[in-house]
């Protein structure tokens, strides 16, 4: 998603139908068309997006919700052309606070966000398998919590790169409990931000 256009030159259609070029002091409702083709329809204060509005990006993304001083602030819904949609709180233009992200593949994350990333308590549901990751997140990844399967067996412990790492406990649906430790081996990769990982489990004697 491209960066949202901020205060600058744009064609503004005011609520009375008058067309002007970037009114720095306009307060009211209107439609702003930016040089890159992106459009904002909603409320303005002193020429800035402020109040309720809709912003349509050139790539097809769309935001509907609250603005403050030209930035997303408060409750809103961000629909991504190819990635899914987020409905929740924003702060300074980023996802921040409680919110739900429904991914294009059907996965869902519901929980806390900070500065645009998963941060705090949250639950991630994998549609394909029905598994859940429930716990504490930081920098967009789960750090500790439960990995719950459809048959209600679950692993509880520490995580790294969204996979088990370190000491943890398996609780199986038949009542068996096994404590142990996961060791991660990160394999070399030429792809940025990709971490091919193999897991090995060591049961506690």
ABEGO torsion letter per residue (X at the ends): XBBBBBBEBBBBBBAAGBBBBGBAABBEBBBBBBAAGBBBBEBBBGGBBBEBBBBBBAAGBBBBEBBBGGBBBEBBBBBBAAAEBBBEBBBGGBBBEBBBBBBAAGBBBBEBBBGGBBBEBBBBBBAAAGBBBBEBBBGGBBABEBBBBAAGBBBBEBBBGGBBBEBBBBBBAAGBBBBBBBBBBBBBBABBGBBBBBBBBBBBX
